[in-house]
């Protein structure tokens, strides 16, 4: 019997691995939350597989997603990133990554951790949805809209409602595996 998976991951080994091991698993470590925020930012307007394929390049280019280092990036580092063919070379997204690192640390100061902040929106619990098929899964929700607005007020960029809903899915704030998927009950 074949393993049932969410249809969106198809047969690409990288996508299947991501689906089977990461997507929807609750993340509470700030470093990992920042990594996903960066990746979601770069994904805006592109396909997730494009970002996944460049993930290791991003890891190298962005000092292992170290927000403390990224917050201190200067014009020289910015120019280096713009020239890096291994990543998505979007000037606005690169600038947003730097300013988001600064805003991320401000949130940490206020809430003790970014995890405390982001998970307060769901009372520290995963919202378990009950989707029968992919077409039922929304691109945004009222909650993703609220989070987006709050982050924007705090100076974050490229954190629209769709990006934030994808982030919520990735970090396990919502379980959007379809019910037939073997990961649905596991996460």
C-alpha positions in Angstrom: 0.0 0.0 0.0 1.3 3.5 -0.9 1.8 6.0 1.8 -0.9 8.8 1.6 0.6 12.3 1.4 -0.7 15.7 0.8 -0.8 16.2 -3.0 1.2 19.4 -3.0 4.5 17.7 -2.4 4.2 15.5 -5.6 7.2 13.2 -6.2 10.1 15.5 -5.9 12.4 13.9 -3.3 13.3 17.3 -1.7 9.6 18.2 -1.4 8.6 14.8 -0.1 11.4 14.9 2.6 10.3 18.4 3.6 6.6 17.3 3.8 7.5 14.1 5.7 9.8 15.5 8.3 9.3 19.3 8.7 6.0 20.8 7.4 3.5 21.2 10.1 5.8 20.1 13.0 5.5 22.6 15.8 8.6 24.8 16.0 9.4 26.7 19.2 13.1 27.6 18.8 13.7 31.2 17.7 16.6 30.3 15.4 14.4 27.9 13.4 11.4 30.3 13.5 13.6 33.0 12.0 14.9 30.6 9.3 11.3 29.8 8.2 10.4 33.5 8.3 13.3 34.3 6.0 12.4 31.4 3.6 8.8 32.4 3.5 9.8 36.0 2.8 11.8 34.9 -0.2 9.1 32.6 -1.3 6.5 35.4 -1.7 5.4 35.3 -5.3 7.4 32.2 -6.1 6.9 28.4 -5.6 8.1 26.8 -2.3 10.1 24.2 -4.2 12.2 27.1 -5.7 13.1 28.2 -2.2 13.6 24.7 -0.9 16.1 24.0 -3.6 18.1 27.1 -2.6 17.7 26.6 1.1 21.3 25.4 1.7 22.6 28.3 -0.5 20.6 30.7 1.7 22.0 29.0 4.8 25.6 29.6 3.6 24.9 33.2 2.4 23.0 34.2 5.5 25.4 32.9 8.2 23.2 29.9 9.0 20.2 32.2 9.3 21.8 33.9 12.4 19.5 36.9 12.9 22.1 38.6 15.2 24.6 38.6 12.4 22.1 39.5 9.7 20.8 42.5 11.7 24.4 43.9 11.4 24.8 43.4 7.7 26.2 46.5 5.9 26.1 47.7 2.4 29.1 45.5 1.4 27.3 42.4 2.6 24.1 43.5 0.9 26.0 43.9 -2.4 27.6 40.4 -1.9 24.1 38.9 -1.5 22.8 40.7 -4.6 25.7 39.1 -6.6 25.1 35.6 -5.1 23.5 33.5 -7.9 22.8 30.7 -5.4 20.0 32.7 -3.7 17.0 34.7 -4.9 18.5 38.0 -5.7 15.6 40.3 -4.9 16.9 43.6 -3.4 13.7 44.3 -1.5 13.6 40.8 0.0 17.2 41.0 1.0 16.7 44.4 2.6 13.6 43.0 4.3 15.6 40.1 5.7 18.0 42.5 7.3 15.3 44.8 8.8 13.3 41.7 9.8 16.3 40.5 11.8 16.3 43.7 13.7 12.5 43.7 14.3 12.8 40.0 15.3 15.2 40.9 18.1 12.9 43.8 19.2 10.1 41.2 19.6 12.4 39.0 21.6 13.2 41.8 24.0 9.5 42.5 24.5 8.2 38.9 24.8 11.3 37.1 26.0 11.4 35.1 22.7 9.9 35.3 19.3 8.4 31.9 20.0 6.4 33.4 23.0 5.2 36.1 20.7 4.1 34.1 17.6 2.6 31.2 19.6 0.5 33.5 21.7 -1.8 33.9 18.7 -2.9 30.3 19.1 -2.6 30.0 22.9 0.6 28.0 22.4 -1.4 25.2 20.7 -1.6 23.9 17.1 -4.9 24.5 15.3 -5.8 21.1 13.9 -7.8 21.5 10.7 -9.8 18.8 9.1 -9.4 19.1 5.3 -10.5 16.3 3.0 -8.5 17.6 0.1 -6.0 20.3 -0.9 -8.7 22.5 -2.5 -10.2 23.1 0.9 -7.0 24.6 2.4 -7.2 28.4 2.6 -4.4 30.7 1.5 -5.2 33.1 4.3 -7.3 33.3 7.5 -8.5 36.0 9.8 -5.7 34.8 12.2 -3.0 35.1 9.5 -4.4 38.6 8.7 -4.1 39.6 12.4 -0.5 38.3 12.7 0.4 40.0 9.5 -0.9 43.4 10.7 0.8 43.0 14.0 4.1 42.1 12.5 3.9 45.1 10.0 3.2 47.4 12.9 6.4 46.1 14.5 8.4 46.9 11.3 8.5 43.5 9.5 8.4 43.5 5.7 7.1 40.8 3.3 4.8 39.4 5.9 1.4 39.7 4.2 -1.5 37.4 5.2 -0.6 34.7 2.6 3.0 34.6 3.6 2.0 34.4 7.3 -0.5 31.6 6.7 2.3 29.6 4.9 4.5 30.4 7.9 1.8 29.1 10.3 1.6 25.9 8.3 5.4 25.4 8.1 5.9 25.9 11.8 3.0 23.8 13.0 0.7 26.6 14.3 -1.9 25.0 12.0 -2.0 21.3 11.0 -3.1 21.6 7.4 -2.1 18.0 6.4 -5.2 16.5 4.8 -6.9 13.9 7.0 -5.8 11.0 4.7 -2.1 12.0 4.9 0.0 9.8 7.1 1.4 12.9 8.8 -2.0 14.3 9.9 -2.1 12.2 13.0 1.7 12.4 13.6 1.9 16.1 13.9 
